[in-house]
Amino acid sequence: MNNLALPNPFPASFHRIGLATPARPAAPERLALGRRQLAEWGLEGIEAVVSEPPARYFSTTDAVRTRAFNALLNTAGLDAIWAIRGGYGSARILELLDWEAWRRNPLPLIGYSDVSALHLAAFSQCIRTGLAGPMLAVEFGQLPASPEAAAALAFTTRSFAEAWQPRDAVSLPPGTRLNVLKPGVATGPVVPANLALLASLLGTPWMPDLTGCILVVEDINEAAYRIDRNLNQLRQAEVLSRLAGLVYADFAQVEDGEWLPEILAEFAQVVRGPVVAGLPHGHCLPAVTIPVGRPARLDARPGSGELTLSW
């Protein structure tokens, strides 16, 4: 990692970063690489002590994962909480979290995929400081295998840094073109989420009201029919029709992927505002970091797509 000389993507005022594992455990070697990168940035990583062993496919039991996350929420002097990795398990601990402490000290949470369960629940609790961005032991837990991979990681790190600050327009990787499925202009809070996690929160107290929001959805390892099913669930729950706009981000490793463009185009018609596809965000490199709940503007004109964020 040293030869990449990645710039520190955190604000200059940040010094202590809490490290959370709300879902699956990270491979020790990947966590070690991530922590080394954190140290190279001059940042201190604070992990809550977890003494219990892994449970099933989780880093440890729900109770212990919750206790560790709550400990970070109540640790004085932290500047942010960074998810070490995703997987599955964040939604299982939502009702156990110390929401009063988090509202009192709205620490930014950084992560995506399964971590979007925490982002969505925090949004429902009026905590809108998070970033849907790279994770410590995922993007920063492996050495780039090629110059192209190194360039992709460099862009991802730069986008992570830019997401903390006001932006007139989101920076996209060179050559990226968004596909306008439905033209128009929309303004509203931008809410990035993993599609499967978003659908799973419907009917729970943790599903936020997305009326007037610009929703950004991504997913991985889903068959086309499951993407169809999740979007249909959002349609029938009248989530899609209440959106100000919709952005389809990265859908990686889709089974029967030849049907995906037709599926996305069909559900785009339910949204009253603009819809674009092709944003590199989610399980991909390079990837754009998206703030959670910040006021945004989506400008989608025929023949070109531009996602403009301002806050």
Sequence and secondary structure as in RCSB ss.txt:
>XXXX:A:sequence
MNNLALPNPFPASFHRIGLATPARPAAPERLALGRRQLAEWGLEGIEAVVSEPPARYFSTTDAVRTRAFNALLNT
AGLDAIWAIRGGYGSARILELLDWEAWRRNPLPLIGYSDVSALHLAAFSQCIRTGLAGPMLAVEFGQLPASPEAA
AALAFTTRSFAEAWQPRDAVSLPPGTRLNVLKPGVATGPVVPANLALLASLLGTPWMPDLTGCILVVEDINEAAY
RIDRNLNQLRQAEVLSRLAGLVYADFAQVEDGEWLPEILAEFAQVVRGPVVAGLPHGHCLPAVTIPVGRPARLDA
RPGSGELTLSW
>XXXX:A:secstr
 GGG     S TT  EEEEE SSS   HHHHHHHHHHHHHTT EEEE    S  BTTBSS HHHHHHHHHHHHT 
TT  EEEES  SS GGGGGGGS HHHHHHS   EE  GGGHHHHHHHHHTT    EE   TTTTTSS  SSHHHH
HHHHHHHHHHHHTTS  SS    TT   EEEE EEEEEEEEEEEHHHHHHTTTSTT    TT EEEEEEES BHH
HHHHHHHHHHHTTSGGG SEEEEEEEES BTGGGHHHHHHHHHTT SS EEE    SSSSS   EESS EEEEEE
ETTEEEEEE  
